[in-house]
Amino acid sequence: MHIRLTKLQTRIDFMMLIIYTHMIMSIMNAMLPTTVWKKSDKKNILRRLKNVPFF
């Protein structure tokens, strides 16, 4: 039981790592064209991040 739980935890951690990496990559890709942080740029980035699927 304990081993199974640990495997599940490792799998969850791995999934979270993938999600965080994907989020960071998406943020970087969204920020590349925007050199100056304006209100419109922030809205644009947030809209782009919402449209990106995680998997």
PDBQT receptor file of N, H, CA, C and O in Angstrom, charges set to zero:
ATOM      1  N   MET A   1       0.835  -1.205   0.000  1.00  0.00    +0.000 N 
ATOM      2  CA  MET A   1       0.000   0.000   0.000  1.00  0.00    +0.000 C 
ATOM      3  C   MET A   1       0.870   1.256   0.000  1.00  0.00    +0.000 C 
ATOM      4  O   MET A   1       0.620   2.208  -0.739  1.00  0.00    +0.000 OA
ATOM      5  N   HIS A   2       1.895   1.231   0.846  1.00  0.00    +0.000 N 
ATOM      6  H   HIS A   2       2.099   0.458   1.447  1.00  0.00    +0.000 HD
ATOM      7  CA  HIS A   2       2.760   2.407   0.958  1.00  0.00    +0.000 C 
ATOM      8  C   HIS A   2       3.527   2.647  -0.348  1.00  0.00    +0.000 C 
ATOM      9  O   HIS A   2       3.694   3.788  -0.778  1.00  0.00    +0.000 OA
ATOM     10  N   ILE A   3       3.988   1.559  -0.969  1.00  0.00    +0.000 N 
ATOM     11  H   ILE A   3       3.852   0.632  -0.619  1.00  0.00    +0.000 HD
ATOM     12  CA  ILE A   3       4.739   1.673  -2.219  1.00  0.00    +0.000 C 
ATOM     13  C   ILE A   3       3.835   2.221  -3.327  1.00  0.00    +0.000 C 
ATOM     14  O   ILE A   3       4.242   3.080  -4.110  1.00  0.00    +0.000 OA
ATOM     15  N   ARG A   4       2.610   1.714  -3.376  1.00  0.00    +0.000 N 
ATOM     16  H   ARG A   4       2.279   1.017  -2.740  1.00  0.00    +0.000 HD
ATOM     17  CA  ARG A   4       1.654   2.161  -4.382  1.00  0.00    +0.000 C 
ATOM     18  C   ARG A   4       1.368   3.661  -4.227  1.00  0.00    +0.000 C 
ATOM     19  O   ARG A   4       1.283   4.398  -5.210  1.00  0.00    +0.000 OA
ATOM     20  N   LEU A   5       1.222   4.092  -2.968  1.00  0.00    +0.000 N 
ATOM     21  H   LEU A   5       1.290   3.493  -2.170  1.00  0.00    +0.000 HD
ATOM     22  CA  LEU A   5       0.959   5.497  -2.667  1.00  0.00    +0.000 C 
ATOM     23  C   LEU A   5       2.139   6.366  -3.116  1.00  0.00    +0.000 C 
ATOM     24  O   LEU A   5       1.952   7.449  -3.669  1.00  0.00    +0.000 OA
ATOM     25  N   THR A   6       3.357   5.871  -2.869  1.00  0.00    +0.000 N 
ATOM     26  H   THR A   6       3.509   4.990  -2.419  1.00  0.00    +0.000 HD
ATOM     27  CA  THR A   6       4.551   6.607  -3.258  1.00  0.00    +0.000 C 
ATOM     28  C   THR A   6       4.628   6.727  -4.777  1.00  0.00    +0.000 C 
ATOM     29  O   THR A   6       4.983   7.783  -5.300  1.00  0.00    +0.000 OA
ATOM     30  N   LYS A   7       4.298   5.653  -5.485  1.00  0.00    +0.000 N 
ATOM     31  H   LYS A   7       4.009   4.795  -5.061  1.00  0.00    +0.000 HD
ATOM     32  CA  LYS A   7       4.296   5.690  -6.946  1.00  0.00    +0.000 C 
ATOM     33  C   LYS A   7       3.290   6.713  -7.459  1.00  0.00    +0.000 C 
ATOM     34  O   LYS A   7       3.572   7.470  -8.387  1.00  0.00    +0.000 OA
ATOM     35  N   LEU A   8       2.115   6.723  -6.840  1.00  0.00    +0.000 N 
ATOM     36  H   LEU A   8       1.885   6.108  -6.086  1.00  0.00    +0.000 HD
ATOM     37  CA  LEU A   8       1.080   7.681  -7.223  1.00  0.00    +0.000 C 
ATOM     38  C   LEU A   8       1.565   9.104  -6.985  1.00  0.00    +0.000 C 
ATOM     39  O   LEU A   8       1.363   9.980  -7.826  1.00  0.00    +0.000 OA
ATOM     40  N   GLN A   9       2.205   9.336  -5.844  1.00  0.00    +0.000 N 
ATOM     41  H   GLN A   9       2.369   8.624  -5.162  1.00  0.00    +0.000 HD
ATOM     42  CA  GLN A   9       2.726  10.662  -5.502  1.00  0.00    +0.000 C 
ATOM     43  C   GLN A   9       3.783  11.092  -6.515  1.00  0.00    +0.000 C 
ATOM     44  O   GLN A   9       3.810  12.249  -6.935  1.00  0.00    +0.000 OA
ATOM     45  N   THR A  10       4.653  10.163  -6.907  1.00  0.00    +0.000 N 
ATOM     46  H   THR A  10       4.631   9.223  -6.566  1.00  0.00    +0.000 HD
ATOM     47  CA  THR A  10       5.688  10.460  -7.890  1.00  0.00    +0.000 C 
ATOM     48  C   THR A  10       5.053  10.833  -9.222  1.00  0.00    +0.000 C 
ATOM     49  O   THR A  10       5.500  11.763  -9.893  1.00  0.00    +0.000 OA
ATOM     50  N   ARG A  11       4.007  10.102  -9.601  1.00  0.00    +0.000 N 
ATOM     51  H   ARG A  11       3.644   9.347  -9.056  1.00  0.00    +0.000 HD
ATOM     52  CA  ARG A  11       3.308  10.383 -10.851  1.00  0.00    +0.000 C 
ATOM     53  C   ARG A  11       2.671  11.770 -10.809  1.00  0.00    +0.000 C 
ATOM     54  O   ARG A  11       2.734  12.516 -11.786  1.00  0.00    +0.000 OA
ATOM     55  N   ILE A  12       2.058  12.113  -9.675  1.00  0.00    +0.000 N 
ATOM     56  H   ILE A  12       2.008  11.507  -8.881  1.00  0.00    +0.000 HD
ATOM     57  CA  ILE A  12       1.435  13.429  -9.511  1.00  0.00    +0.000 C 
ATOM     58  C   ILE A  12       2.497  14.525  -9.598  1.00  0.00    +0.000 C 
ATOM     59  O   ILE A  12       2.294  15.540 -10.264  1.00  0.00    +0.000 OA
ATOM     60  N   ASP A  13       3.622  14.316  -8.929  1.00  0.00    +0.000 N 
ATOM     61  H   ASP A  13       3.787  13.491  -8.388  1.00  0.00    +0.000 HD
ATOM     62  CA  ASP A  13       4.719  15.289  -8.958  1.00  0.00    +0.000 C 
ATOM     63  C   ASP A  13       5.228  15.471 -10.382  1.00  0.00    +0.000 C 
ATOM     64  O   ASP A  13       5.518  16.593 -10.799  1.00  0.00    +0.000 OA
ATOM     65  N   PHE A  14       5.337  14.381 -11.127  1.00  0.00    +0.000 N 
ATOM     66  H   PHE A  14       5.101  13.470 -10.789  1.00  0.00    +0.000 HD
ATOM     67  CA  PHE A  14       5.799  14.432 -12.508  1.00  0.00    +0.000 C 
ATOM     68  C   PHE A  14       4.824  15.217 -13.377  1.00  0.00    +0.000 C 
ATOM     69  O   PHE A  14       5.236  16.027 -14.208  1.00  0.00    +0.000 OA
ATOM     70  N   MET A  15       3.531  14.975 -13.181  1.00  0.00    +0.000 N 
ATOM     71  H   MET A  15       3.196  14.317 -12.506  1.00  0.00    +0.000 HD
ATOM     72  CA  MET A  15       2.498  15.693 -13.931  1.00  0.00    +0.000 C 
ATOM     73  C   MET A  15       2.558  17.186 -13.624  1.00  0.00    +0.000 C 
ATOM     74  O   MET A  15       2.452  18.020 -14.524  1.00  0.00    +0.000 OA
ATOM     75  N   MET A  16       2.727  17.512 -12.350  1.00  0.00    +0.000 N 
ATOM     76  H   MET A  16       2.813  16.835 -11.619  1.00  0.00    +0.000 HD
ATOM     77  CA  MET A  16       2.808  18.915 -11.941  1.00  0.00    +0.000 C 
ATOM     78  C   MET A  16       4.037  19.580 -12.554  1.00  0.00    +0.000 C 
ATOM     79  O   MET A  16       3.979  20.735 -12.976  1.00  0.00    +0.000 OA
ATOM     80  N   LEU A  17       5.142  18.851 -12.601  1.00  0.00    +0.000 N 
ATOM     81  H   LEU A  17       5.189  17.913 -12.259  1.00  0.00    +0.000 HD
ATOM     82  CA  LEU A  17       6.366  19.369 -13.206  1.00  0.00    +0.000 C 
ATOM     83  C   LEU A  17       6.140  19.694 -14.674  1.00  0.00    +0.000 C 
ATOM     84  O   LEU A  17       6.576  20.738 -15.160  1.00  0.00    +0.000 OA
ATOM     85  N   ILE A  18       5.449  18.786 -15.387  1.00  0.00    +0.000 N 
ATOM     86  H   ILE A  18       5.095  17.938 -14.992  1.00  0.00    +0.000 HD
ATOM     87  CA  ILE A  18       5.131  19.003 -16.799  1.00  0.00    +0.000 C 
ATOM     88  C   ILE A  18       4.253  20.245 -16.955  1.00  0.00    +0.000 C 
ATOM     89  O   ILE A  18       4.492  21.084 -17.824  1.00  0.00    +0.000 OA
ATOM     90  N   ILE A  19       3.232  20.348 -16.097  1.00  0.00    +0.000 N 
ATOM     91  H   ILE A  19       3.038  19.666 -15.391  1.00  0.00    +0.000 HD
ATOM     92  CA  ILE A  19       2.307  21.488 -16.173  1.00  0.00    +0.000 C 
ATOM     93  C   ILE A  19       3.049  22.796 -15.915  1.00  0.00    +0.000 C 
ATOM     94  O   ILE A  19       2.864  23.766 -16.650  1.00  0.00    +0.000 OA
ATOM     95  N   TYR A  20       3.893  22.832 -14.872  1.00  0.00    +0.000 N 
ATOM     96  H   TYR A  20       4.044  22.044 -14.275  1.00  0.00    +0.000 HD
ATOM     97  CA  TYR A  20       4.628  24.053 -14.551  1.00  0.00    +0.000 C 
ATOM     98  C   TYR A  20       5.598  24.423 -15.664  1.00  0.00    +0.000 C 
ATOM     99  O   TYR A  20       5.721  25.594 -16.024  1.00  0.00    +0.000 OA
ATOM    100  N   THR A  21       6.289  23.418 -16.212  1.00  0.00    +0.000 N 
ATOM    101  H   THR A  21       6.189  22.467 -15.920  1.00  0.00    +0.000 HD
ATOM    102  CA  THR A  21       7.219  23.673 -17.311  1.00  0.00    +0.000 C 
ATOM    103  C   THR A  21       6.473  24.247 -18.503  1.00  0.00    +0.000 C 
ATOM    104  O   THR A  21       6.930  25.200 -19.134  1.00  0.00    +0.000 OA
ATOM    105  N   HIS A  22       5.318  23.660 -18.809  1.00  0.00    +0.000 N 
ATOM    106  H   HIS A  22       4.947  22.885 -18.297  1.00  0.00    +0.000 HD
ATOM    107  CA  HIS A  22       4.504  24.122 -19.934  1.00  0.00    +0.000 C 
ATOM    108  C   HIS A  22       4.026  25.548 -19.701  1.00  0.00    +0.000 C 
ATOM    109  O   HIS A  22       4.021  26.366 -20.621  1.00  0.00    +0.000 OA
ATOM    110  N   MET A  23       3.625  25.847 -18.463  1.00  0.00    +0.000 N 
ATOM    111  H   MET A  23       3.629  25.183 -17.715  1.00  0.00    +0.000 HD
ATOM    112  CA  MET A  23       3.174  27.196 -18.121  1.00  0.00    +0.000 C 
ATOM    113  C   MET A  23       4.300  28.203 -18.288  1.00  0.00    +0.000 C 
ATOM    114  O   MET A  23       4.096  29.283 -18.844  1.00  0.00    +0.000 OA
ATOM    115  N   ILE A  24       5.491  27.851 -17.808  1.00  0.00    +0.000 N 
ATOM    116  H   ILE A  24       5.657  26.974 -17.356  1.00  0.00    +0.000 HD
ATOM    117  CA  ILE A  24       6.648  28.746 -17.916  1.00  0.00    +0.000 C 
ATOM    118  C   ILE A  24       6.986  28.986 -19.385  1.00  0.00    +0.000 C 
ATOM    119  O   ILE A  24       7.254  30.117 -19.788  1.00  0.00    +0.000 OA
ATOM    120  N   MET A  25       6.973  27.915 -20.183  1.00  0.00    +0.000 N 
ATOM    121  H   MET A  25       6.755  26.996 -19.856  1.00  0.00    +0.000 HD
ATOM    122  CA  MET A  25       7.245  28.038 -21.615  1.00  0.00    +0.000 C 
ATOM    123  C   MET A  25       6.210  28.929 -22.290  1.00  0.00    +0.000 C 
ATOM    124  O   MET A  25       6.554  29.763 -23.128  1.00  0.00    +0.000 OA
ATOM    125  N   SER A  26       4.944  28.753 -21.924  1.00  0.00    +0.000 N 
ATOM    126  H   SER A  26       4.665  28.075 -21.243  1.00  0.00    +0.000 HD
ATOM    127  CA  SER A  26       3.861  29.558 -22.497  1.00  0.00    +0.000 C 
ATOM    128  C   SER A  26       4.029  31.027 -22.134  1.00  0.00    +0.000 C 
ATOM    129  O   SER A  26       3.823  31.912 -22.964  1.00  0.00    +0.000 OA
ATOM    130  N   ILE A  27       4.407  31.273 -20.878  1.00  0.00    +0.000 N 
ATOM    131  H   ILE A  27       4.574  30.554 -20.203  1.00  0.00    +0.000 HD
ATOM    132  CA  ILE A  27       4.617  32.653 -20.424  1.00  0.00    +0.000 C 
ATOM    133  C   ILE A  27       5.786  33.274 -21.184  1.00  0.00    +0.000 C 
ATOM    134  O   ILE A  27       5.702  34.422 -21.622  1.00  0.00    +0.000 OA
ATOM    135  N   MET A  28       6.871  32.524 -21.340  1.00  0.00    +0.000 N 
ATOM    136  H   MET A  28       6.938  31.592 -20.983  1.00  0.00    +0.000 HD
ATOM    137  CA  MET A  28       8.034  33.018 -22.068  1.00  0.00    +0.000 C 
ATOM    138  C   MET A  28       7.674  33.328 -23.517  1.00  0.00    +0.000 C 
ATOM    139  O   MET A  28       8.052  34.375 -24.042  1.00  0.00    +0.000 OA
ATOM    140  N   ASN A  29       6.943  32.419 -24.167  1.00  0.00    +0.000 N 
ATOM    141  H   ASN A  29       6.636  31.568 -23.741  1.00  0.00    +0.000 HD
ATOM    142  CA  ASN A  29       6.524  32.622 -25.553  1.00  0.00    +0.000 C 
ATOM    143  C   ASN A  29       5.609  33.832 -25.682  1.00  0.00    +0.000 C 
ATOM    144  O   ASN A  29       5.680  34.571 -26.664  1.00  0.00    +0.000 OA
ATOM    145  N   ALA A  30       4.752  34.032 -24.687  1.00  0.00    +0.000 N 
ATOM    146  H   ALA A  30       4.694  33.432 -23.889  1.00  0.00    +0.000 HD
ATOM    147  CA  ALA A  30       3.834  35.166 -24.707  1.00  0.00    +0.000 C 
ATOM    148  C   ALA A  30       4.573  36.479 -24.458  1.00  0.00    +0.000 C 
ATOM    149  O   ALA A  30       4.185  37.523 -24.981  1.00  0.00    +0.000 OA
ATOM    150  N   MET A  31       5.642  36.423 -23.656  1.00  0.00    +0.000 N 
ATOM    151  H   MET A  31       5.958  35.574 -23.231  1.00  0.00    +0.000 HD
ATOM    152  CA  MET A  31       6.373  37.634 -23.287  1.00  0.00    +0.000 C 
ATOM    153  C   MET A  31       7.424  38.032 -24.317  1.00  0.00    +0.000 C 
ATOM    154  O   MET A  31       7.870  39.179 -24.321  1.00  0.00    +0.000 OA
ATOM    155  N   LEU A  32       7.824  37.123 -25.181  1.00  0.00    +0.000 N 
ATOM    156  H   LEU A  32       7.461  36.191 -25.178  1.00  0.00    +0.000 HD
ATOM    157  CA  LEU A  32       8.872  37.433 -26.153  1.00  0.00    +0.000 C 
ATOM    158  C   LEU A  32       8.562  38.656 -27.019  1.00  0.00    +0.000 C 
ATOM    159  O   LEU A  32       9.408  39.544 -27.119  1.00  0.00    +0.000 OA
ATOM    160  N   PRO A  33       7.372  38.740 -27.654  1.00  0.00    +0.000 N 
ATOM    161  CA  PRO A  33       7.106  39.913 -28.484  1.00  0.00    +0.000 C 
ATOM    162  C   PRO A  33       6.846  41.187 -27.682  1.00  0.00    +0.000 C 
ATOM    163  O   PRO A  33       6.977  42.285 -28.221  1.00  0.00    +0.000 OA
ATOM    164  N   THR A  34       6.483  41.063 -26.419  1.00  0.00    +0.000 N 
ATOM    165  H   THR A  34       6.377  40.170 -25.981  1.00  0.00    +0.000 HD
ATOM    166  CA  THR A  34       6.144  42.240 -25.618  1.00  0.00    +0.000 C 
ATOM    167  C   THR A  34       7.344  42.651 -24.782  1.00  0.00    +0.000 C 
ATOM    168  O   THR A  34       7.645  42.039 -23.758  1.00  0.00    +0.000 OA
ATOM    169  N   THR A  35       8.025  43.699 -25.235  1.00  0.00    +0.000 N 
ATOM    170  H   THR A  35       7.780  44.196 -26.067  1.00  0.00    +0.000 HD
ATOM    171  CA  THR A  35       9.202  44.172 -24.510  1.00  0.00    +0.000 C 
ATOM    172  C   THR A  35       8.790  45.062 -23.347  1.00  0.00    +0.000 C 
ATOM    173  O   THR A  35       9.429  45.054 -22.295  1.00  0.00    +0.000 OA
ATOM    174  N   VAL A  36       7.726  45.826 -23.535  1.00  0.00    +0.000 N 
ATOM    175  H   VAL A  36       7.206  45.832 -24.390  1.00  0.00    +0.000 HD
ATOM    176  CA  VAL A  36       7.243  46.724 -22.480  1.00  0.00    +0.000 C 
ATOM    177  C   VAL A  36       5.917  46.193 -21.959  1.00  0.00    +0.000 C 
ATOM    178  O   VAL A  36       5.034  45.807 -22.725  1.00  0.00    +0.000 OA
ATOM    179  N   TRP A  37       5.798  46.183 -20.608  1.00  0.00    +0.000 N 
ATOM    180  H   TRP A  37       6.515  46.496 -19.985  1.00  0.00    +0.000 HD
ATOM    181  CA  TRP A  37       4.572  45.659 -19.995  1.00  0.00    +0.000 C 
ATOM    182  C   TRP A  37       3.526  46.753 -19.910  1.00  0.00    +0.000 C 
ATOM    183  O   TRP A  37       3.549  47.601 -19.018  1.00  0.00    +0.000 OA
ATOM    184  N   LYS A  38       2.596  46.710 -20.878  1.00  0.00    +0.000 N 
ATOM    185  H   LYS A  38       2.577  46.021 -21.603  1.00  0.00    +0.000 HD
ATOM    186  CA  LYS A  38       1.456  47.629 -20.849  1.00  0.00    +0.000 C 
ATOM    187  C   LYS A  38       0.223  46.855 -20.423  1.00  0.00    +0.000 C 
ATOM    188  O   LYS A  38       0.258  45.628 -20.319  1.00  0.00    +0.000 OA
ATOM    189  N   LYS A  39      -0.868  47.569 -20.175  1.00  0.00    +0.000 N 
ATOM    190  H   LYS A  39      -0.897  48.565 -20.260  1.00  0.00    +0.000 HD
ATOM    191  CA  LYS A  39      -2.109  46.910 -19.777  1.00  0.00    +0.000 C 
ATOM    192  C   LYS A  39      -2.607  45.987 -20.883  1.00  0.00    +0.000 C 
ATOM    193  O   LYS A  39      -3.065  44.876 -20.614  1.00  0.00    +0.000 OA
ATOM    194  N   SER A  40      -2.517  46.446 -22.118  1.00  0.00    +0.000 N 
ATOM    195  H   SER A  40      -2.145  47.348 -22.337  1.00  0.00    +0.000 HD
ATOM    196  CA  SER A  40      -2.975  45.638 -23.257  1.00  0.00    +0.000 C 
ATOM    197  C   SER A  40      -2.118  44.383 -23.400  1.00  0.00    +0.000 C 
ATOM    198  O   SER A  40      -2.627  43.316 -23.745  1.00  0.00    +0.000 OA
ATOM    199  N   ASP A  41      -0.811  44.512 -23.132  1.00  0.00    +0.000 N 
ATOM    200  H   ASP A  41      -0.398  45.378 -22.851  1.00  0.00    +0.000 HD
ATOM    201  CA  ASP A  41       0.092  43.366 -23.225  1.00  0.00    +0.000 C 
ATOM    202  C   ASP A  41      -0.266  42.312 -22.183  1.00  0.00    +0.000 C 
ATOM    203  O   ASP A  41      -0.285  41.116 -22.476  1.00  0.00    +0.000 OA
ATOM    204  N   LYS A  42      -0.548  42.765 -20.963  1.00  0.00    +0.000 N 
ATOM    205  H   LYS A  42      -0.533  43.736 -20.724  1.00  0.00    +0.000 HD
ATOM    206  CA  LYS A  42      -0.916  41.829 -19.898  1.00  0.00    +0.000 C 
ATOM    207  C   LYS A  42      -2.190  41.074 -20.260  1.00  0.00    +0.000 C 
ATOM    208  O   LYS A  42      -2.279  39.862 -20.068  1.00  0.00    +0.000 OA
ATOM    209  N   LYS A  43      -3.179  41.803 -20.789  1.00  0.00    +0.000 N 
ATOM    210  H   LYS A  43      -3.106  42.788 -20.946  1.00  0.00    +0.000 HD
ATOM    211  CA  LYS A  43      -4.434  41.164 -21.188  1.00  0.00    +0.000 C 
ATOM    212  C   LYS A  43      -4.178  40.151 -22.301  1.00  0.00    +0.000 C 
ATOM    213  O   LYS A  43      -4.737  39.055 -22.302  1.00  0.00    +0.000 OA
ATOM    214  N   ASN A  44      -3.326  40.536 -23.244  1.00  0.00    +0.000 N 
ATOM    215  H   ASN A  44      -2.872  41.427 -23.243  1.00  0.00    +0.000 HD
ATOM    216  CA  ASN A  44      -2.977  39.661 -24.365  1.00  0.00    +0.000 C 
ATOM    217  C   ASN A  44      -2.341  38.373 -23.870  1.00  0.00    +0.000 C 
ATOM    218  O   ASN A  44      -2.706  37.287 -24.319  1.00  0.00    +0.000 OA
ATOM    219  N   ILE A  45      -1.394  38.485 -22.952  1.00  0.00    +0.000 N 
ATOM    220  H   ILE A  45      -1.097  39.367 -22.588  1.00  0.00    +0.000 HD
ATOM    221  CA  ILE A  45      -0.686  37.318 -22.410  1.00  0.00    +0.000 C 
ATOM    222  C   ILE A  45      -1.664  36.404 -21.672  1.00  0.00    +0.000 C 
ATOM    223  O   ILE A  45      -1.640  35.186 -21.845  1.00  0.00    +0.000 OA
ATOM    224  N   LEU A  46      -2.528  37.009 -20.843  1.00  0.00    +0.000 N 
ATOM    225  H   LEU A  46      -2.548  37.999 -20.702  1.00  0.00    +0.000 HD
ATOM    226  CA  LEU A  46      -3.497  36.210 -20.092  1.00  0.00    +0.000 C 
ATOM    227  C   LEU A  46      -4.446  35.487 -21.035  1.00  0.00    +0.000 C 
ATOM    228  O   LEU A  46      -4.801  34.331 -20.804  1.00  0.00    +0.000 OA
ATOM    229  N   ARG A  47      -4.858  36.174 -22.105  1.00  0.00    +0.000 N 
ATOM    230  H   ARG A  47      -4.571  37.113 -22.292  1.00  0.00    +0.000 HD
ATOM    231  CA  ARG A  47      -5.772  35.558 -23.065  1.00  0.00    +0.000 C 
ATOM    232  C   ARG A  47      -5.069  34.406 -23.783  1.00  0.00    +0.000 C 
ATOM    233  O   ARG A  47      -5.670  33.358 -24.017  1.00  0.00    +0.000 OA
ATOM    234  N   ARG A  48      -3.807  34.602 -24.127  1.00  0.00    +0.000 N 
ATOM    235  H   ARG A  48      -3.319  35.454 -23.936  1.00  0.00    +0.000 HD
ATOM    236  CA  ARG A  48      -3.038  33.542 -24.797  1.00  0.00    +0.000 C 
ATOM    237  C   ARG A  48      -2.868  32.329 -23.888  1.00  0.00    +0.000 C 
ATOM    238  O   ARG A  48      -3.001  31.190 -24.336  1.00  0.00    +0.000 OA
ATOM    239  N   LEU A  49      -2.572  32.575 -22.609  1.00  0.00    +0.000 N 
ATOM    240  H   LEU A  49      -2.464  33.500 -22.245  1.00  0.00    +0.000 HD
ATOM    241  CA  LEU A  49      -2.371  31.473 -21.663  1.00  0.00    +0.000 C 
ATOM    242  C   LEU A  49      -3.655  30.676 -21.457  1.00  0.00    +0.000 C 
ATOM    243  O   LEU A  49      -3.614  29.457 -21.292  1.00  0.00    +0.000 OA
ATOM    244  N   LYS A  50      -4.796  31.369 -21.467  1.00  0.00    +0.000 N 
ATOM    245  H   LYS A  50      -4.829  32.359 -21.601  1.00  0.00    +0.000 HD
ATOM    246  CA  LYS A  50      -6.077  30.675 -21.297  1.00  0.00    +0.000 C 
ATOM    247  C   LYS A  50      -6.351  29.743 -22.474  1.00  0.00    +0.000 C 
ATOM    248  O   LYS A  50      -6.945  28.678 -22.303  1.00  0.00    +0.000 OA
ATOM    249  N   ASN A  51      -5.918  30.144 -23.668  1.00  0.00    +0.000 N 
ATOM    250  H   ASN A  51      -5.435  31.009 -23.807  1.00  0.00    +0.000 HD
ATOM    251  CA  ASN A  51      -6.191  29.357 -24.872  1.00  0.00    +0.000 C 
ATOM    252  C   ASN A  51      -5.267  28.156 -25.020  1.00  0.00    +0.000 C 
ATOM    253  O   ASN A  51      -5.557  27.245 -25.796  1.00  0.00    +0.000 OA
ATOM    254  N   VAL A  52      -4.152  28.142 -24.281  1.00  0.00    +0.000 N 
ATOM    255  H   VAL A  52      -3.917  28.882 -23.651  1.00  0.00    +0.000 HD
ATOM    256  CA  VAL A  52      -3.172  27.062 -24.433  1.00  0.00    +0.000 C 
ATOM    257  C   VAL A  52      -3.623  25.821 -23.660  1.00  0.00    +0.000 C 
ATOM    258  O   VAL A  52      -3.864  25.906 -22.456  1.00  0.00    +0.000 OA
ATOM    259  N   PRO A  53      -3.741  24.671 -24.327  1.00  0.00    +0.000 N 
ATOM    260  CA  PRO A  53      -4.054  23.425 -23.620  1.00  0.00    +0.000 C 
ATOM    261  C   PRO A  53      -2.813  22.912 -22.892  1.00  0.00    +0.000 C 
ATOM    262  O   PRO A  53      -1.691  23.073 -23.372  1.00  0.00    +0.000 OA
ATOM    263  N   PHE A  54      -3.024  22.295 -21.733  1.00  0.00    +0.000 N 
ATOM    264  H   PHE A  54      -3.936  22.163 -21.343  1.00  0.00    +0.000 HD
ATOM    265  CA  PHE A  54      -1.882  21.852 -20.928  1.00  0.00    +0.000 C 
ATOM    266  C   PHE A  54      -1.301  20.529 -21.400  1.00  0.00    +0.000 C 
ATOM    267  O   PHE A  54      -0.146  20.224 -21.104  1.00  0.00    +0.000 OA
ATOM    268  N   PHE A  55      -2.095  19.723 -22.144  1.00  0.00    +0.000 N 
ATOM    269  H   PHE A  55      -3.033  19.970 -22.385  1.00  0.00    +0.000 HD
ATOM    270  CA  PHE A  55      -1.590  18.421 -22.561  1.00  0.00    +0.000 C 
ATOM    271  C   PHE A  55      -1.721  18.254 -24.064  1.00  0.00    +0.000 C 
ATOM    272  O   PHE A  55      -1.346  17.214 -24.605  1.00  0.00    +0.000 OA
TER     273      PHE A  55
